[in-house]
Amino acid sequence: MVSVSLLLVPLAMAGVAAVQAAAGRSADGRTVQVQTRMRDVTLLAAALRDMGASVSTNGDALTATLSQATATFTRGADGIWAAHVEGLDQPRAVDLVLAVDAAYGRQVQQAVLTRLREQAPAAGLRLESESVNEDASVRLVFEVGQERR
């Protein structure tokens, strides 16, 4: 069985990580760094479920079972996620993590949209229209109401 470990580096730290990821495997020959924006474990689990994964948690670890692989996500003391993928070679494991990151981005977008819709009335705004563009970006148009007193 093929097993690959991936270090998921937040985008804020991506400068150094991009160079290391582009170089391939790390010094131990078994770990690959992948840039990601993942921080919230709840959104990560939702993203994995959207991808069809069966998700379970055990302490600080989150395990996702997909048809082609099993990925265990853990977060270190520094807040950086690591994924250990079994059942895929290195390029396919990186592709899997990038797909998870994209699904995570969609979860973040939905969470932000929900928060905007909920908080708008308290800020004196009324949602006039909402549209989804071809690139999946969302445009919200709010009408500014009377000033809050």
C-alpha positions as a Markdown table, in Angstrom:
| # | Residue | x | y | z |
|---|---|---|---|---|
| 1 | Met | 0.0 | 0.0 | 0.0 |
| 2 | Val | 1.3 | 3.5 | -0.9 |
| 3 | Ser | 1.5 | 6.0 | 1.9 |
| 4 | Val | 2.3 | 9.7 | 1.6 |
| 5 | Ser | 2.6 | 12.4 | 4.3 |
| 6 | Leu | 1.7 | 16.0 | 3.4 |
| 7 | Leu | 2.3 | 19.1 | 5.4 |
| 8 | Leu | -0.5 | 21.6 | 4.8 |
| 9 | Val | 0.9 | 25.1 | 5.0 |
| 10 | Pro | -1.4 | 28.1 | 5.5 |
| 11 | Leu | -1.4 | 30.5 | 2.6 |
| 12 | Ala | 0.0 | 33.2 | 4.9 |
| 13 | Met | 3.2 | 31.2 | 5.1 |
| 14 | Ala | 3.1 | 30.1 | 1.5 |
| 15 | Gly | 6.2 | 31.9 | 0.3 |
| 16 | Val | 8.7 | 29.5 | 1.8 |
| 17 | Ala | 6.4 | 26.6 | 1.4 |
| 18 | Ala | 5.9 | 27.2 | -2.3 |
| 19 | Val | 9.7 | 26.8 | -2.9 |
| 20 | Gln | 9.8 | 23.6 | -0.8 |
| 21 | Ala | 6.6 | 22.2 | -2.4 |
| 22 | Ala | 8.0 | 22.9 | -5.9 |
| 23 | Ala | 11.1 | 21.0 | -5.0 |
| 24 | Gly | 9.1 | 17.9 | -4.2 |
| 25 | Arg | 9.8 | 15.7 | -1.3 |
| 26 | Ser | 11.4 | 16.9 | 1.9 |
| 27 | Ala | 14.7 | 15.8 | 3.3 |
| 28 | Asp | 13.1 | 12.7 | 4.8 |
| 29 | Gly | 12.0 | 11.7 | 1.3 |
| 30 | Arg | 8.4 | 11.0 | 2.4 |
| 31 | Thr | 6.8 | 14.3 | 3.3 |
| 32 | Val | 5.5 | 16.8 | 0.8 |
| 33 | Gln | 4.4 | 20.3 | 1.7 |
| 34 | Val | 1.1 | 21.6 | 0.2 |
| 35 | Gln | -0.2 | 25.2 | 0.5 |
| 36 | Thr | -3.7 | 25.4 | 2.0 |
| 37 | Arg | -6.0 | 27.8 | 3.7 |
| 38 | Met | -7.5 | 25.3 | 6.1 |
| 39 | Arg | -7.9 | 26.4 | 9.7 |
| 40 | Asp | -11.4 | 25.4 | 10.9 |
| 41 | Val | -11.9 | 21.7 | 11.6 |
| 42 | Thr | -15.7 | 21.9 | 11.3 |
| 43 | Leu | -15.4 | 23.4 | 7.8 |
| 44 | Leu | -12.7 | 20.8 | 6.9 |
| 45 | Ala | -15.0 | 18.0 | 7.9 |
| 46 | Ala | -17.9 | 19.5 | 5.9 |
| 47 | Ala | -15.6 | 19.9 | 2.9 |
| 48 | Leu | -14.6 | 16.3 | 3.1 |
| 49 | Arg | -18.2 | 15.1 | 3.4 |
| 50 | Asp | -19.0 | 17.2 | 0.3 |
| 51 | Met | -16.4 | 15.2 | -1.5 |
| 52 | Gly | -18.1 | 12.0 | -0.5 |
| 53 | Ala | -15.8 | 11.1 | 2.4 |
| 54 | Ser | -16.8 | 9.3 | 5.5 |
| 55 | Val | -15.4 | 11.4 | 8.3 |
| 56 | Ser | -14.5 | 10.5 | 11.9 |
| 57 | Thr | -12.6 | 12.3 | 14.6 |
| 58 | Asn | -10.4 | 10.8 | 17.3 |
| 59 | Gly | -9.0 | 13.5 | 19.7 |
| 60 | Asp | -7.1 | 16.0 | 17.6 |
| 61 | Ala | -7.1 | 13.8 | 14.4 |
| 62 | Leu | -9.7 | 13.8 | 11.7 |
| 63 | Thr | -9.8 | 10.8 | 9.4 |
| 64 | Ala | -11.5 | 10.8 | 6.0 |
| 65 | Thr | -12.2 | 7.6 | 4.1 |
| 66 | Leu | -12.7 | 8.1 | 0.4 |
| 67 | Ser | -13.2 | 5.4 | -2.3 |
| 68 | Gln | -9.5 | 5.6 | -3.4 |
| 69 | Ala | -7.7 | 6.6 | -0.2 |
| 70 | Thr | -7.8 | 7.3 | 3.5 |
| 71 | Ala | -6.4 | 10.6 | 4.8 |
| 72 | Thr | -5.7 | 11.4 | 8.4 |
| 73 | Phe | -5.5 | 15.2 | 9.2 |
| 74 | Thr | -3.7 | 16.4 | 12.3 |
| 75 | Arg | -2.8 | 19.9 | 13.5 |
| 76 | Gly | 0.5 | 20.6 | 15.2 |
| 77 | Ala | 1.1 | 23.0 | 18.1 |
| 78 | Asp | 2.1 | 25.6 | 15.5 |
| 79 | Gly | -1.4 | 25.3 | 13.9 |
| 80 | Ile | -0.2 | 23.7 | 10.7 |
| 81 | Trp | -2.2 | 20.8 | 9.4 |
| 82 | Ala | -0.6 | 17.6 | 8.2 |
| 83 | Ala | -2.3 | 14.9 | 6.2 |
| 84 | His | -1.1 | 11.3 | 6.0 |
| 85 | Val | -2.6 | 9.7 | 2.9 |
| 86 | Glu | -2.8 | 6.0 | 2.3 |
| 87 | Gly | -3.6 | 4.4 | -1.0 |
| 88 | Leu | -2.3 | 7.1 | -3.3 |
| 89 | Asp | 1.1 | 7.9 | -4.8 |
| 90 | Gln | 2.6 | 11.4 | -4.1 |
| 91 | Pro | 1.1 | 13.3 | -7.1 |
| 92 | Arg | -2.4 | 11.9 | -6.5 |
| 93 | Ala | -2.1 | 12.6 | -2.8 |
| 94 | Val | -1.2 | 16.2 | -3.5 |
| 95 | Asp | -4.1 | 16.4 | -6.0 |
| 96 | Leu | -6.5 | 15.1 | -3.3 |
| 97 | Val | -5.3 | 17.7 | -0.7 |
| 98 | Leu | -5.7 | 20.4 | -3.3 |
| 99 | Ala | -9.3 | 19.2 | -4.0 |
| 100 | Val | -10.0 | 19.2 | -0.3 |
| 101 | Asp | -8.6 | 22.8 | -0.1 |
| 102 | Ala | -10.9 | 23.9 | -2.9 |
| 103 | Ala | -13.9 | 22.2 | -1.2 |
| 104 | Tyr | -12.8 | 24.0 | 2.0 |
| 105 | Gly | -12.8 | 27.3 | 0.2 |
| 106 | Arg | -16.4 | 26.7 | -0.9 |
| 107 | Gln | -17.4 | 26.0 | 2.8 |
| 108 | Val | -15.7 | 29.2 | 3.9 |
| 109 | Gln | -17.6 | 31.1 | 1.2 |
| 110 | Gln | -20.9 | 29.7 | 2.3 |
| 111 | Ala | -20.1 | 30.5 | 6.0 |
| 112 | Val | -19.2 | 34.1 | 5.1 |
| 113 | Leu | -22.4 | 34.5 | 3.0 |
| 114 | Thr | -24.5 | 33.2 | 5.8 |
| 115 | Arg | -22.9 | 35.6 | 8.3 |
| 116 | Leu | -23.4 | 38.5 | 5.9 |
| 117 | Arg | -27.1 | 37.7 | 5.4 |
| 118 | Glu | -27.7 | 37.3 | 9.2 |
| 119 | Gln | -25.8 | 40.5 | 10.2 |
| 120 | Ala | -27.0 | 42.8 | 7.5 |
| 121 | Pro | -30.3 | 43.9 | 9.1 |
| 122 | Ala | -28.5 | 44.9 | 12.3 |
| 123 | Ala | -26.2 | 47.1 | 10.2 |
| 124 | Gly | -29.1 | 48.8 | 8.5 |
| 125 | Leu | -28.8 | 46.8 | 5.3 |
| 126 | Arg | -31.4 | 45.0 | 3.3 |
| 127 | Leu | -30.3 | 42.3 | 0.7 |
| 128 | Glu | -31.6 | 43.5 | -2.7 |
| 129 | Ser | -30.2 | 40.8 | -4.9 |
| 130 | Glu | -27.8 | 37.9 | -5.0 |
| 131 | Ser | -26.2 | 36.3 | -8.0 |
| 132 | Val | -23.7 | 33.6 | -8.6 |
| 133 | Asn | -21.1 | 34.2 | -11.4 |
| 134 | Glu | -19.6 | 31.6 | -13.7 |
| 135 | Asp | -16.5 | 31.4 | -11.6 |
| 136 | Ala | -18.7 | 30.6 | -8.5 |
| 137 | Ser | -18.1 | 34.0 | -7.0 |
| 138 | Val | -21.2 | 35.5 | -5.4 |
| 139 | Arg | -22.4 | 39.1 | -5.7 |
| 140 | Leu | -24.6 | 40.5 | -3.0 |
| 141 | Val | -26.3 | 43.9 | -3.4 |
| 142 | Phe | -27.5 | 45.6 | -0.3 |
| 143 | Glu | -29.7 | 48.6 | 0.1 |
| 144 | Val | -28.7 | 51.0 | 2.8 |
| 145 | Gly | -31.6 | 51.6 | 5.1 |
| 146 | Gln | -32.1 | 54.4 | 7.7 |
| 147 | Glu | -29.3 | 55.1 | 10.0 |
| 148 | Arg | -29.3 | 53.0 | 13.2 |
| 149 | Arg | -30.1 | 54.9 | 16.3 |
